[in-house]
Structures are given as C-alpha cells and as structure tokens.
Amino acid sequence: MKYKQIEQETAINYDRQLGYWTFYSTVQADCRHWDKAVVDDAVREYNENGTLIMLNGRIKDDWYFKPRQRRKLTDEQRQMAAKQLAKANAKKKGPETSHQESNNSTLLQDMKKGLNRGRKTR
C-alpha cells in the first residue's frame, strides 16, 4: 500500500514535559532520511516491495534537531546570489584541472626520484 499524496504528511513535535522529540511521516523520502534518527522500537510500515512508507517514533537523544525558517530572498538578492555562485563555480573549474595535472606530473617526478635514490650505481 502507498499513501496518496493528499494523505502524506510529516510532523516533528517536541514534548516539553517529557523532554524529547517525536517524528511521524508518511512521506517516503522523509522516512528514509529520518530512519536512523528514530529509536529502534519505532513503528515502521513497509509496502509490498519492502520500501519504508511510514515511520512513527521518538527521535534518539544523541540526534540534534533545530527547527528554522527558510530564508526569504528578494529578487535582487536571488540574482546577486546566482551571480556569485556562477562566479565561484567558474573559478573552481578553471584552476582545478591544471592544478590536478601539475600535481600528477609532480607526483610522477617525485616517484622517479625516489626510485633512483634506492638504486646503487656501480
């Protein structure tokens, strides 16, 4: 059985009196993501293919969860961020290949020197 899209939900709640977070989800991606964070005795439901489709349980104490709101950017800020990202990606692509090639050739030279040092000349 698979939950219909209108039935799918994810809820993370904090019980202040008991001092722990609880997790409930019928969204497959969220279930997979949070599966390791939930205690072992949590309720898990699988479909006929063995895919986790429902997860309900307490979040482990050693998992840190901090809710936050998504940043809201203006169109101007979004355009500026896109330009900065494109600039950073272009900068990252260019030198990386030449740097990698120079590292490979330097490594090869160092290996040859090391081999030559080990040989005894007569």
MOPAC internal coordinates of N, CA, C and O (Angstrom, degrees):
PM7 1SCF
backbone

  N    0.0000 0     0.00 0     0.00 0    0    0    0
  C    1.4342 1     0.00 0     0.00 0    1    0    0
  C    1.5285 1   109.72 1     0.00 0    2    1    0
  O    1.2310 1   120.72 1   -39.66 1    3    2    1
  N    1.2923 1   116.23 1   140.34 1    3    2    1
  C    1.4536 1   122.05 1   176.50 1    5    3    2
  C    1.5201 1   107.65 1  -122.94 1    6    5    3
  O    1.2310 1   120.84 1   -41.36 1    7    6    5
  N    1.3208 1   115.99 1   138.64 1    7    6    5
  C    1.4538 1   119.47 1   179.19 1    9    7    6
  C    1.5258 1   109.79 1   -73.56 1   10    9    7
  O    1.2310 1   121.03 1   -40.55 1   11   10    9
  N    1.3324 1   115.63 1   139.45 1   11   10    9
  C    1.4644 1   120.03 1   176.76 1   13   11   10
  C    1.5204 1   108.28 1   -67.98 1   14   13   11
  O    1.2310 1   121.12 1   -24.62 1   15   14   13
  N    1.3166 1   115.47 1   155.38 1   15   14   13
  C    1.4559 1   119.69 1  -175.90 1   17   15   14
  C    1.5313 1   111.67 1   -59.19 1   18   17   15
  O    1.2310 1   120.22 1   143.13 1   19   18   17
  N    1.3143 1   117.19 1   -36.87 1   19   18   17
  C    1.4617 1   120.42 1  -179.75 1   21   19   18
  C    1.5317 1   111.63 1   -68.77 1   22   21   19
  O    1.2310 1   120.00 1   158.09 1   23   22   21
  N    1.3394 1   117.61 1   -21.91 1   23   22   21
  C    1.4579 1   122.38 1  -179.90 1   25   23   22
  C    1.5255 1   112.59 1   -90.14 1   26   25   23
  O    1.2310 1   119.86 1   167.05 1   27   26   25
  N    1.3339 1   117.88 1   -12.95 1   27   26   25
  C    1.4532 1   121.11 1  -175.22 1   29   27   26
  C    1.5241 1   111.15 1   -77.09 1   30   29   27
  O    1.2310 1   121.41 1   -44.78 1   31   30   29
  N    1.3386 1   114.91 1   135.22 1   31   30   29
  C    1.4554 1   120.22 1   178.78 1   33   31   30
  C    1.5248 1   109.81 1  -155.44 1   34   33   31
  O    1.2310 1   121.15 1   -20.13 1   35   34   33
  N    1.3157 1   115.41 1   159.87 1   35   34   33
  C    1.4553 1   122.46 1   174.27 1   37   35   34
  C    1.5163 1   107.67 1  -133.06 1   38   37   35
  O    1.2310 1   120.84 1   -48.39 1   39   38   37
  N    1.3243 1   116.00 1   131.61 1   39   38   37
  C    1.4614 1   120.74 1   179.31 1   41   39   38
  C    1.5228 1   109.00 1  -135.83 1   42   41   39
  O    1.2310 1   121.03 1   -48.92 1   43   42   41
  N    1.3246 1   115.64 1   131.08 1   43   42   41
  C    1.4556 1   122.25 1   175.04 1   45   43   42
  C    1.5239 1   106.23 1  -122.36 1   46   45   43
  O    1.2310 1   120.55 1   -60.67 1   47   46   45
  N    1.3080 1   116.55 1   119.33 1   47   46   45
  C    1.4618 1   121.54 1  -174.88 1   49   47   46
  C    1.5200 1   110.82 1  -123.88 1   50   49   47
  O    1.2310 1   121.29 1   -32.22 1   51   50   49
  N    1.3190 1   115.13 1   147.78 1   51   50   49
  C    1.4687 1   120.85 1   176.28 1   53   51   50
  C    1.5173 1   109.34 1  -111.93 1   54   53   51
  O    1.2310 1   120.47 1   -54.04 1   55   54   53
  N    1.3260 1   116.71 1   125.96 1   55   54   53
  C    1.4566 1   122.27 1   176.17 1   57   55   54
  C    1.5277 1   107.12 1   -97.16 1   58   57   55
  O    1.2310 1   120.80 1   -76.04 1   59   58   57
  N    1.3135 1   116.08 1   103.96 1   59   58   57
  C    1.4637 1   121.04 1  -174.84 1   61   59   58
  C    1.5328 1   111.69 1   -65.40 1   62   61   59
  O    1.2310 1   120.23 1   144.42 1   63   62   61
  N    1.3047 1   117.16 1   -35.58 1   63   62   61
  C    1.4543 1   120.25 1  -178.29 1   65   63   62
  C    1.5299 1   111.44 1   -67.57 1   66   65   63
  O    1.2310 1   120.70 1   136.44 1   67   66   65
  N    1.3290 1   116.26 1   -43.56 1   67   66   65
  C    1.4662 1   120.40 1  -179.79 1   69   67   66
  C    1.5291 1   112.15 1   -86.34 1   70   69   67
  O    1.2310 1   120.31 1   156.79 1   71   70   69
  N    1.3317 1   117.01 1   -23.21 1   71   70   69
  C    1.4602 1   120.93 1   174.97 1   73   71   70
  C    1.5125 1   115.08 1    80.96 1   74   73   71
  O    1.2310 1   119.20 1  -147.08 1   75   74   73
  N    1.3309 1   119.13 1    32.92 1   75   74   73
  C    1.4607 1   120.26 1   175.65 1   77   75   74
  C    1.5294 1   111.47 1  -144.96 1   78   77   75
  O    1.2310 1   121.82 1   -19.14 1   79   78   77
  N    1.3301 1   114.13 1   160.86 1   79   78   77
  C    1.4636 1   122.65 1   178.72 1   81   79   78
  C    1.5136 1   109.41 1   -92.77 1   82   81   79
  O    1.2310 1   120.24 1   -35.79 1   83   82   81
  N    1.3297 1   117.14 1   144.21 1   83   82   81
  C    1.4662 1   121.63 1   172.60 1   85   83   82
  C    1.5153 1   108.77 1  -119.29 1   86   85   83
  O    1.2310 1   121.28 1   -29.26 1   87   86   85
  N    1.3146 1   115.15 1   150.74 1   87   86   85
  C    1.4570 1   122.13 1  -176.71 1   89   87   86
  C    1.5137 1   109.42 1  -128.00 1   90   89   87
  O    1.2310 1   120.47 1   -45.93 1   91   90   89
  N    1.3333 1   116.70 1   134.07 1   91   90   89
  C    1.4635 1   122.04 1   174.28 1   93   91   90
  C    1.5167 1   107.60 1  -139.82 1   94   93   91
  O    1.2310 1   120.42 1   -49.21 1   95   94   93
  N    1.3340 1   116.80 1   130.79 1   95   94   93
  C    1.4572 1   119.67 1   178.34 1   97   95   94
  C    1.5197 1   111.57 1  -154.32 1   98   97   95
  O    1.2310 1   121.59 1   -35.78 1   99   98   97
  N    1.3257 1   114.56 1   144.22 1   99   98   97
  C    1.4608 1   121.65 1   171.32 1  101   99   98
  C    1.5266 1   109.95 1  -118.63 1  102  101   99
  O    1.2310 1   120.56 1  -165.33 1  103  102  101
  N    1.3296 1   116.53 1    14.67 1  103  102  101
  C    1.4695 1   122.49 1   175.85 1  105  103  102
  C    1.5270 1   106.82 1   -94.73 1  106  105  103
  O    1.2310 1   120.17 1   -58.55 1  107  106  105
  N    1.3264 1   117.29 1   121.45 1  107  106  105
  C    1.4665 1   121.19 1  -173.16 1  109  107  106
  C    1.5234 1   112.75 1   -57.11 1  110  109  107
  O    1.2310 1   119.97 1   135.16 1  111  110  109
  N    1.3222 1   117.66 1   -44.84 1  111  110  109
  C    1.4659 1   120.73 1  -177.95 1  113  111  110
  C    1.5233 1   111.22 1   -63.07 1  114  113  111
  O    1.2310 1   120.22 1   139.04 1  115  114  113
  N    1.3255 1   117.18 1   -40.96 1  115  114  113
  C    1.4568 1   120.79 1   178.70 1  117  115  114
  C    1.5231 1   110.91 1   -68.02 1  118  117  115
  O    1.2310 1   120.36 1   142.07 1  119  118  117
  N    1.3190 1   116.92 1   -37.93 1  119  118  117
  C    1.4694 1   120.75 1   178.30 1  121  119  118
  C    1.5256 1   110.62 1   -61.93 1  122  121  119
  O    1.2310 1   120.33 1   134.53 1  123  122  121
  N    1.3211 1   116.98 1   -45.47 1  123  122  121
  C    1.4663 1   120.61 1   178.74 1  125  123  122
  C    1.5285 1   110.71 1   -63.39 1  126  125  123
  O    1.2310 1   120.74 1   137.95 1  127  126  125
  N    1.3247 1   116.18 1   -42.05 1  127  126  125
  C    1.4599 1   120.97 1  -177.24 1  129  127  126
  C    1.5272 1   111.70 1   -65.25 1  130  129  127
  O    1.2310 1   119.80 1   138.87 1  131  130  129
  N    1.3195 1   117.99 1   -41.13 1  131  130  129
  C    1.4548 1   122.64 1  -173.96 1  133  131  130
  C    1.5273 1   113.63 1   -95.68 1  134  133  131
  O    1.2310 1   119.40 1  -179.53 1  135  134  133
  N    1.3199 1   118.74 1     0.47 1  135  134  133
  C    1.4635 1   121.71 1  -175.10 1  137  135  134
  C    1.5292 1   112.42 1   -57.06 1  138  137  135
  O    1.2310 1   119.83 1   137.39 1  139  138  137
  N    1.3158 1   117.93 1   -42.61 1  139  138  137
  C    1.4656 1   121.02 1  -178.79 1  141  139  138
  C    1.5265 1   112.30 1   -75.10 1  142  141  139
  O    1.2310 1   120.31 1   159.19 1  143  142  141
  N    1.3286 1   117.01 1   -20.81 1  143  142  141
  C    1.4609 1   120.66 1  -177.37 1  145  143  142
  C    1.5212 1   112.61 1   -82.01 1  146  145  143
  O    1.2310 1   120.09 1   162.90 1  147  146  145
  N    1.3115 1   117.44 1   -17.10 1  147  146  145
  C    1.4599 1   122.26 1  -175.83 1  149  147  146
  C    1.5278 1   109.37 1   -94.99 1  150  149  147
  O    1.2310 1   120.70 1   -33.12 1  151  150  149
  N    1.3362 1   116.27 1   146.88 1  151  150  149
  C    1.4696 1   120.90 1  -178.92 1  153  151  150
  C    1.5320 1   111.08 1   -59.01 1  154  153  151
  O    1.2310 1   120.93 1   -21.66 1  155  154  153
  N    1.3307 1   115.83 1   158.34 1  155  154  153
  C    1.4621 1   121.42 1  -175.19 1  157  155  154
  C    1.5230 1   113.88 1   -64.79 1  158  157  155
  O    1.2310 1   119.89 1   148.31 1  159  158  157
  N    1.3376 1   117.81 1   -31.69 1  159  158  157
  C    1.4643 1   119.65 1  -177.41 1  161  159  158
  C    1.5319 1   112.63 1   -88.10 1  162  161  159
  O    1.2310 1   119.59 1  -162.19 1  163  162  161
  N    1.3170 1   118.38 1    17.81 1  163  162  161
  C    1.4663 1   122.27 1   177.86 1  165  163  162
  C    1.5334 1   109.91 1   -68.90 1  166  165  163
  O    1.2310 1   120.92 1   -21.49 1  167  166  165
  N    1.3258 1   115.85 1   158.51 1  167  166  165
  C    1.4635 1   121.22 1   178.90 1  169  167  166
  C    1.5209 1   108.32 1   -81.93 1  170  169  167
  O    1.2310 1   120.91 1   -55.69 1  171  170  169
  N    1.3297 1   115.86 1   124.31 1  171  170  169
  C    1.4661 1   122.18 1   178.89 1  173  171  170
  C    1.5226 1   108.31 1  -124.76 1  174  173  171
  O    1.2310 1   120.98 1   -41.95 1  175  174  173
  N    1.3305 1   115.74 1   138.05 1  175  174  173
  C    1.4599 1   120.67 1   178.39 1  177  175  174
  C    1.5253 1   107.79 1  -124.23 1  178  177  175
  O    1.2310 1   120.86 1   -47.65 1  179  178  177
  N    1.3221 1   115.96 1   132.35 1  179  178  177
  C    1.4606 1   121.77 1  -178.40 1  181  179  178
  C    1.5255 1   109.37 1  -117.16 1  182  181  179
  O    1.2310 1   120.53 1   -28.13 1  183  182  181
  N    1.3387 1   116.59 1   151.87 1  183  182  181
  C    1.4666 1   119.16 1   173.97 1  185  183  182
  C    1.5267 1   109.07 1   -87.76 1  186  185  183
  O    1.2310 1   120.32 1     3.72 1  187  186  185
  N    1.3224 1   117.00 1  -176.28 1  187  186  185
  C    1.4622 1   120.65 1  -176.16 1  189  187  186
  C    1.5283 1   113.42 1   -65.51 1  190  189  187
  O    1.2310 1   119.96 1   160.48 1  191  190  189
  N    1.3333 1   117.69 1   -19.52 1  191  190  189
  C    1.4658 1   121.52 1   177.92 1  193  191  190
  C    1.5242 1   112.63 1   -87.57 1  194  193  191
  O    1.2310 1   120.52 1   175.70 1  195  194  193
  N    1.3278 1   116.61 1    -4.30 1  195  194  193
  C    1.4589 1   120.26 1  -178.98 1  197  195  194
  C    1.5182 1   113.61 1    88.16 1  198  197  195
  O    1.2310 1   119.82 1  -166.63 1  199  198  197
  N    1.3220 1   117.94 1    13.37 1  199  198  197
  C    1.4558 1   122.47 1   179.11 1  201  199  198
  C    1.5253 1   109.65 1   -86.87 1  202  201  199
  O    1.2310 1   120.82 1   -45.43 1  203  202  201
  N    1.3129 1   116.03 1   134.57 1  203  202  201
  C    1.4645 1   121.43 1   178.63 1  205  203  202
  C    1.5245 1   109.22 1   -70.50 1  206  205  203
  O    1.2310 1   120.62 1   -60.72 1  207  206  205
  N    1.3389 1   116.41 1   119.28 1  207  206  205
  C    1.4652 1   119.90 1  -177.30 1  209  207  206
  C    1.5272 1   113.02 1  -116.77 1  210  209  207
  O    1.2310 1   119.69 1   167.81 1  211  210  209
  N    1.3449 1   118.19 1   -12.19 1  211  210  209
  C    1.4677 1   120.37 1   177.96 1  213  211  210
  C    1.5173 1   109.10 1  -149.34 1  214  213  211
  O    1.2310 1   121.08 1   -43.45 1  215  214  213
  N    1.3213 1   115.55 1   136.55 1  215  214  213
  C    1.4586 1   121.62 1  -179.68 1  217  215  214
  C    1.5199 1   108.56 1  -139.26 1  218  217  215
  O    1.2310 1   120.81 1   -50.97 1  219  218  217
  N    1.3367 1   116.06 1   129.03 1  219  218  217
  C    1.4532 1   120.81 1  -178.70 1  221  219  218
  C    1.5181 1   109.04 1  -143.73 1  222  221  219
  O    1.2310 1   120.20 1   -63.57 1  223  222  221
  N    1.3345 1   117.22 1   116.43 1  223  222  221
  C    1.4555 1   119.36 1   179.15 1  225  223  222
  C    1.5104 1   112.95 1   179.18 1  226  225  223
  O    1.2310 1   121.48 1     1.95 1  227  226  225
  N    1.3183 1   114.78 1  -178.05 1  227  226  225
  C    1.4497 1   122.69 1  -179.07 1  229  227  226
  C    1.5233 1   109.84 1   -85.53 1  230  229  227
  O    1.2310 1   120.73 1   -41.48 1  231  230  229
  N    1.3248 1   116.21 1   138.52 1  231  230  229
  C    1.4628 1   121.14 1   177.60 1  233  231  230
  C    1.5264 1   108.24 1   -77.60 1  234  233  231
  O    1.2310 1   120.20 1   -42.79 1  235  234  233
  N    1.3251 1   117.22 1   137.21 1  235  234  233
  C    1.4608 1   122.55 1  -178.62 1  237  235  234
  C    1.5255 1   110.23 1   -58.95 1  238  237  235
  O    1.2310 1   121.35 1   -28.26 1  239  238  237
  N    1.3323 1   115.02 1   151.74 1  239  238  237
  C    1.4632 1   120.58 1  -177.82 1  241  239  238
  C    1.5264 1   113.02 1   -67.54 1  242  241  239
  O    1.2310 1   119.90 1   151.04 1  243  242  241
  N    1.3278 1   117.81 1   -28.96 1  243  242  241
  C    1.4590 1   119.80 1  -177.51 1  245  243  242
  C    1.5371 1   113.21 1   -84.14 1  246  245  243
  O    1.2310 1   120.16 1  -178.15 1  247  246  245
  N    1.3170 1   117.29 1     1.85 1  247  246  245
  C    1.4646 1   121.06 1   176.14 1  249  247  246
  C    1.5111 1   108.57 1   -94.90 1  250  249  247
  O    1.2310 1   120.70 1   -46.81 1  251  250  249
  N    1.3038 1   116.26 1   133.19 1  251  250  249
  C    1.4491 1   122.32 1  -178.74 1  253  251  250
  C    1.5164 1   108.68 1   -99.50 1  254  253  251
  O    1.2310 1   120.94 1   -49.53 1  255  254  253
  N    1.3104 1   115.81 1   130.47 1  255  254  253
  C    1.4562 1   120.51 1   179.49 1  257  255  254
  C    1.5133 1   108.83 1  -131.02 1  258  257  255
  O    1.2310 1   120.58 1   -54.49 1  259  258  257
  N    1.3204 1   116.51 1   125.51 1  259  258  257
  C    1.4554 1   120.96 1   179.86 1  261  259  258
  C    1.5219 1   108.56 1  -131.20 1  262  261  259
  O    1.2310 1   120.22 1   -72.50 1  263  262  261
  N    1.3191 1   117.18 1   107.50 1  263  262  261
  C    1.4666 1   118.90 1   179.27 1  265  263  262
  C    1.5258 1   110.48 1   -71.03 1  266  265  263
  O    1.2310 1   120.95 1   -36.35 1  267  266  265
  N    1.3064 1   115.78 1   143.65 1  267  266  265
  C    1.4617 1   120.07 1   177.28 1  269  267  266
  C    1.5172 1   109.27 1  -151.70 1  270  269  267
  O    1.2310 1   121.38 1   -23.23 1  271  270  269
  N    1.3135 1   114.96 1   156.77 1  271  270  269
  C    1.4445 1   119.83 1   178.29 1  273  271  270
  C    1.5199 1   109.81 1   -87.94 1  274  273  271
  O    1.2310 1   121.25 1   -26.87 1  275  274  273
  N    1.3006 1   115.21 1   153.13 1  275  274  273
  C    1.4442 1   121.26 1   178.27 1  277  275  274
  C    1.5227 1   109.31 1   -74.88 1  278  277  275
  O    1.2310 1   120.77 1   -39.47 1  279  278  277
  N    1.3328 1   116.13 1   140.53 1  279  278  277
  C    1.4633 1   120.26 1   179.11 1  281  279  278
  C    1.5085 1   110.75 1   -66.39 1  282  281  279
  O    1.2310 1   120.79 1   -43.22 1  283  282  281
  N    1.3099 1   116.10 1   136.78 1  283  282  281
  C    1.4586 1   120.61 1   177.23 1  285  283  282
  C    1.5210 1   108.02 1  -104.73 1  286  285  283
  O    1.2310 1   120.81 1   -62.82 1  287  286  285
  N    1.3258 1   116.06 1   117.18 1  287  286  285
  C    1.4566 1   121.74 1  -178.56 1  289  287  286
  C    1.5220 1   110.34 1  -104.86 1  290  289  287
  O    1.2310 1   121.13 1   -35.19 1  291  290  289
  N    1.3275 1   115.45 1   144.81 1  291  290  289
  C    1.4567 1   119.59 1   172.28 1  293  291  290
  C    1.5282 1   107.63 1   -77.98 1  294  293  291
  O    1.2310 1   120.13 1   -11.83 1  295  294  293
  N    1.3211 1   117.35 1   168.17 1  295  294  293
  C    1.4668 1   120.65 1   178.55 1  297  295  294
  C    1.5272 1   110.88 1   -60.10 1  298  297  295
  O    1.2310 1   120.73 1   142.10 1  299  298  297
  N    1.3326 1   116.22 1   -37.90 1  299  298  297
  C    1.4631 1   120.76 1   178.93 1  301  299  298
  C    1.5216 1   111.15 1   -63.06 1  302  301  299
  O    1.2310 1   120.52 1   133.32 1  303  302  301
  N    1.3310 1   116.61 1   -46.68 1  303  302  301
  C    1.4577 1   121.29 1   179.46 1  305  303  302
  C    1.5230 1   111.37 1   -64.27 1  306  305  303
  O    1.2310 1   120.46 1   142.05 1  307  306  305
  N    1.3274 1   116.72 1   -37.95 1  307  306  305
  C    1.4631 1   121.01 1   179.36 1  309  307  306
  C    1.5363 1   110.63 1   -65.05 1  310  309  307
  O    1.2310 1   120.35 1   138.14 1  311  310  309
  N    1.3457 1   116.93 1   -41.86 1  311  310  309
  C    1.4653 1   120.67 1   178.46 1  313  311  310
  C    1.5240 1   110.81 1   -65.93 1  314  313  311
  O    1.2310 1   120.44 1   139.07 1  315  314  313
  N    1.3306 1   116.77 1   -40.93 1  315  314  313
  C    1.4618 1   120.40 1   179.21 1  317  315  314
  C    1.5269 1   110.83 1   -64.38 1  318  317  315
  O    1.2310 1   120.28 1   137.85 1  319  318  317
  N    1.3346 1   117.07 1   -42.15 1  319  318  317
  C    1.4632 1   121.02 1   178.96 1  321  319  318
  C    1.5279 1   110.78 1   -64.63 1  322  321  319
  O    1.2310 1   120.20 1   141.82 1  323  322  321
  N    1.3328 1   117.23 1   -38.18 1  323  322  321
  C    1.4673 1   120.93 1   178.92 1  325  323  322
  C    1.5291 1   110.28 1   -64.77 1  326  325  323
  O    1.2310 1   120.35 1   138.96 1  327  326  325
  N    1.3358 1   116.93 1   -41.04 1  327  326  325
  C    1.4731 1   120.49 1   178.38 1  329  327  326
  C    1.5257 1   110.95 1   -64.26 1  330  329  327
  O    1.2310 1   120.55 1   136.27 1  331  330  329
  N    1.3271 1   116.56 1   -43.73 1  331  330  329
  C    1.4661 1   120.66 1   179.58 1  333  331  330
  C    1.5236 1   111.40 1   -63.09 1  334  333  331
  O    1.2310 1   120.70 1   139.26 1  335  334  333
  N    1.3277 1   116.27 1   -40.74 1  335  334  333
  C    1.4566 1   120.51 1   179.20 1  337  335  334
  C    1.5285 1   110.90 1   -65.67 1  338  337  335
  O    1.2310 1   120.36 1   136.45 1  339  338  337
  N    1.3305 1   116.92 1   -43.55 1  339  338  337
  C    1.4676 1   120.65 1   178.29 1  341  339  338
  C    1.5223 1   110.66 1   -62.38 1  342  341  339
  O    1.2310 1   120.51 1   139.13 1  343  342  341
  N    1.3326 1   116.62 1   -40.87 1  343  342  341
  C    1.4618 1   120.89 1   179.45 1  345  343  342
  C    1.5274 1   110.63 1   -64.80 1  346  345  343
  O    1.2310 1   120.58 1   136.58 1  347  346  345
  N    1.3244 1   116.49 1   -43.42 1  347  346  345
  C    1.4660 1   120.74 1   179.44 1  349  347  346
  C    1.5264 1   111.43 1   -64.97 1  350  349  347
  O    1.2310 1   120.32 1   139.61 1  351  350  349
  N    1.3448 1   116.99 1   -40.39 1  351  350  349
  C    1.4658 1   120.36 1   178.72 1  353  351  350
  C    1.5201 1   111.46 1   -65.96 1  354  353  351
  O    1.2310 1   120.32 1   139.96 1  355  354  353
  N    1.3417 1   116.99 1   -40.04 1  355  354  353
  C    1.4652 1   120.38 1   178.81 1  357  355  354
  C    1.5187 1   110.41 1   -65.68 1  358  357  355
  O    1.2310 1   120.46 1   139.18 1  359  358  357
  N    1.3179 1   116.72 1   -40.82 1  359  358  357
  C    1.4602 1   121.02 1   179.13 1  361  359  358
  C    1.5216 1   110.67 1   -65.84 1  362  361  359
  O    1.2310 1   120.95 1   142.15 1  363  362  361
  N    1.3092 1   115.79 1   -37.85 1  363  362  361
  C    1.4563 1   121.32 1  -178.81 1  365  363  362
  C    1.5258 1   111.54 1   -69.27 1  366  365  363
  O    1.2310 1   119.96 1   141.40 1  367  366  365
  N    1.3297 1   117.69 1   -38.60 1  367  366  365
  C    1.4717 1   121.48 1  -177.10 1  369  367  366
  C    1.5175 1   112.14 1   -69.59 1  370  369  367
  O    1.2310 1   119.70 1   134.50 1  371  370  369
  N    1.3164 1   118.18 1   -45.50 1  371  370  369
  C    1.4590 1   122.33 1  -173.96 1  373  371  370
  C    1.5105 1   114.27 1   -58.47 1  374  373  371
  O    1.2310 1   119.23 1   113.30 1  375  374  373
  N    1.3249 1   119.07 1   -66.70 1  375  374  373
  C    1.4581 1   120.76 1  -175.06 1  377  375  374
  C    1.5252 1   113.99 1   -68.65 1  378  377  375
  O    1.2310 1   119.97 1   157.33 1  379  378  377
  N    1.3019 1   117.66 1   -22.67 1  379  378  377
  C    1.4646 1   120.04 1  -175.44 1  381  379  378
  C    1.5249 1   111.75 1   -61.24 1  382  381  379
  O    1.2310 1   119.94 1   136.08 1  383  382  381
  N    1.3297 1   117.72 1   -43.92 1  383  382  381
  C    1.4635 1   119.47 1  -177.03 1  385  383  382
  C    1.5210 1   110.68 1   -69.29 1  386  385  383
  O    1.2310 1   119.94 1   136.42 1  387  386  385
  N    1.3370 1   117.71 1   -43.58 1  387  386  385
  C    1.4570 1   119.17 1  -179.41 1  389  387  386
  C    1.5261 1   110.20 1   -68.95 1  390  389  387
  O    1.2310 1   120.28 1   143.64 1  391  390  389
  N    1.3369 1   117.06 1   -36.36 1  391  390  389
  C    1.4552 1   121.56 1   178.20 1  393  391  390
  C    1.5244 1   110.03 1   -64.58 1  394  393  391
  O    1.2310 1   120.46 1   138.48 1  395  394  393
  N    1.3180 1   116.72 1   -41.52 1  395  394  393
  C    1.4631 1   121.26 1   179.53 1  397  395  394
  C    1.5149 1   110.39 1   -64.53 1  398  397  395
  O    1.2310 1   120.36 1   137.11 1  399  398  397
  N    1.3404 1   116.92 1   -42.89 1  399  398  397
  C    1.4588 1   120.29 1   179.92 1  401  399  398
  C    1.5187 1   110.77 1   -64.23 1  402  401  399
  O    1.2310 1   120.26 1   138.20 1  403  402  401
  N    1.3402 1   117.10 1   -41.80 1  403  402  401
  C    1.4579 1   119.77 1  -179.98 1  405  403  402
  C    1.5247 1   110.39 1   -66.91 1  406  405  403
  O    1.2310 1   120.13 1   143.26 1  407  406  405
  N    1.3364 1   117.36 1   -36.74 1  407  406  405
  C    1.4585 1   120.18 1   176.73 1  409  407  406
  C    1.5195 1   110.88 1   -63.36 1  410  409  407
  O    1.2310 1   120.20 1   139.44 1  411  410  409
  N    1.3394 1   117.22 1   -40.56 1  411  410  409
  C    1.4639 1   120.89 1   179.46 1  413  411  410
  C    1.5201 1   110.99 1   -64.82 1  414  413  411
  O    1.2310 1   120.09 1   135.89 1  415  414  413
  N    1.3353 1   117.43 1   -44.11 1  415  414  413
  C    1.4581 1   119.33 1  -178.92 1  417  415  414
  C    1.5210 1   110.43 1   -68.98 1  418  417  415
  O    1.2310 1   119.59 1   142.03 1  419  418  417
  N    1.3390 1   118.38 1   -37.97 1  419  418  417
  C    1.4586 1   121.27 1   177.41 1  421  419  418
  C    1.5171 1   110.26 1   -64.67 1  422  421  419
  O    1.2310 1   120.58 1   138.25 1  423  422  421
  N    1.3061 1   116.50 1   -41.75 1  423  422  421
  C    1.4566 1   120.98 1   178.61 1  425  423  422
  C    1.5206 1   110.77 1   -62.07 1  426  425  423
  O    1.2310 1   120.32 1   137.36 1  427  426  425
  N    1.3185 1   117.00 1   -42.64 1  427  426  425
  C    1.4589 1   121.35 1   178.84 1  429  427  426
  C    1.5293 1   110.50 1   -62.99 1  430  429  427
  O    1.2310 1   120.64 1   137.19 1  431  430  429
  N    1.3298 1   116.39 1   -42.81 1  431  430  429
  C    1.4670 1   119.73 1   178.41 1  433  431  430
  C    1.5187 1   111.04 1   -63.42 1  434  433  431
  O    1.2310 1   120.30 1   137.49 1  435  434  433
  N    1.3324 1   117.03 1   -42.51 1  435  434  433
  C    1.4608 1   120.89 1   179.00 1  437  435  434
  C    1.5251 1   111.04 1   -63.06 1  438  437  435
  O    1.2310 1   120.64 1   141.63 1  439  438  437
  N    1.3253 1   116.38 1   -38.37 1  439  438  437
  C    1.4583 1   119.46 1   179.12 1  441  439  438
  C    1.5266 1   110.62 1   -65.60 1  442  441  439
  O    1.2310 1   120.50 1   139.05 1  443  442  441
  N    1.3311 1   116.64 1   -40.95 1  443  442  441
  C    1.4659 1   120.02 1   178.75 1  445  443  442
  C    1.5194 1   111.24 1   -64.16 1  446  445  443
  O    1.2310 1   120.42 1   139.13 1  447  446  445
  N    1.3370 1   116.81 1   -40.87 1  447  446  445
  C    1.4587 1   120.23 1   177.83 1  449  447  446
  C    1.5180 1   110.24 1   -62.36 1  450  449  447
  O    1.2310 1   120.75 1   137.83 1  451  450  449
  N    1.3215 1   116.17 1   -42.17 1  451  450  449
  C    1.4529 1   120.58 1  -179.90 1  453  451  450
  C    1.5220 1   111.77 1   -63.33 1  454  453  451
  O    1.2310 1   120.74 1   141.38 1  455  454  453
  N    1.3331 1   116.19 1   -38.62 1  455  454  453
  C    1.4613 1   119.86 1   178.50 1  457  455  454
  C    1.5233 1   110.56 1   -68.03 1  458  457  455
  O    1.2310 1   120.64 1   140.87 1  459  458  457
  N    1.3092 1   116.39 1   -39.13 1  459  458  457
  C    1.4628 1   120.17 1  -179.60 1  461  459  458
  C    1.5265 1   111.53 1   -68.56 1  462  461  459
  O    1.2310 1   119.76 1   147.19 1  463  462  461
  N    1.3133 1   118.06 1   -32.81 1  463  462  461
  C    1.4623 1   120.64 1   179.71 1  465  463  462
  C    1.5313 1   111.08 1   -67.42 1  466  465  463
  O    1.2310 1   120.23 1   148.08 1  467  466  465
  N    1.3044 1   117.17 1   -31.92 1  467  466  465
  C    1.4528 1   120.86 1  -176.79 1  469  467  466
  C    1.5276 1   112.56 1   -76.32 1  470  469  467
  O    1.2310 1   119.63 1   160.44 1  471  470  469
  N    1.3112 1   118.32 1   -19.56 1  471  470  469
  C    1.4591 1   121.57 1  -177.31 1  473  471  470
  C    1.5308 1   110.44 1   -82.79 1  474  473  471
  O    1.2310 1   121.24 1   -36.46 1  475  474  473
  N    1.3123 1   115.23 1   143.54 1  475  474  473
  C    1.4739 1   120.40 1   175.38 1  477  475  474
  C    1.5031 1   107.98 1   -98.25 1  478  477  475
  O    1.2310 1   121.46 1   -47.73 1  479  478  477
  N    1.2945 1   114.80 1   132.27 1  479  478  477
  C    1.4797 1   118.38 1   177.51 1  481  479  478
  C    1.5130 1   108.64 1   -96.23 1  482  481  479
  O    1.2310 1   120.10 1   -33.73 1  483  482  481
  N    1.3096 1   117.41 1   146.27 1  483  482  481
  C    1.4663 1   121.90 1  -178.18 1  485  483  482
  C    1.4804 1   111.04 1  -109.48 1  486  485  483
  O    1.2310 1   120.10 1   180.00 1  487  486  485

